[in-house]
Amino acid sequence: MSAGMIPPCTALLGTTFLDYDLDEAWVKMGFAPKPEFANHRGSIQGGILTAMLDELFSFAAFIHYKGEYETPTIQLSTQFFKAVKVEPLTGIGRVVKAGRKVVFTEAELYNAEGALCTKASASTMLIPLDFKPDHRAQ
């Protein structure tokens, strides 16, 4: 994905693409949270963490469908297991079940020590993009 195609919210979250597998439909991303993401206790606000999880499973669906669809979230459930410090995070998003109109996904976020901090499951809708990427270019 070229720099011009990266959504502003992806850049705001300090997202780095680390790895992916088209056949297994997963993506691994890093996040560099900003100090402004902290709540009054100094941990990252839950809505920001949920946005990171949304990025993970949305991009997993996006790559699974070879960039030909946008995948807005239509349902999302998040579980929080521990407070998350403002430090680099790593996450994995995956497609659980791919349909023709709806995609079922999940994602996890891990702290710098590798501990699972939060996870989400979601349904995303498939909307065809007006343009089709040239898969031959690489």
C-alpha positions, 0 to 999 in steps of 0.5 A: 500500500502506497503512502498516499493510500494510508488512511489518516486514522492509520497514520494517527495510531502510529501503525506499522505493517510487520507481516501478513499471510494472504492464504491464512488471511492474517496481518501483523501490525505494530502501533506507536501510541502517542502520550495524548492517547493516555487516560487520567491513570496513564494507560491508553484509553479503551476507545483508542485500543479498540481503534487499533483492533479495528485497524487490525481486522479491517486490514486482514479483511482488506488483504484477504479480498486483495484490496478490492473491497473496503470493509467497514465495521458493522458489529464489534465486541471488545474485551480488555484484560489489563491496562495498557501503558503508552508503549509500542504494541503489536497486534494480529488481525485475522479473517475467521469466516469470509462471506460474500457480503459479511466477513467475521474477524478477530484481533488481539493486541499485545504489550511490549512484554508480549502479554495479551492486553485486549481482543475483539471480534467483529463483523465487517461489510464488503463494499466494492471499491471504485478502483481495482488495484493492479495485482501485477505491479510489484 
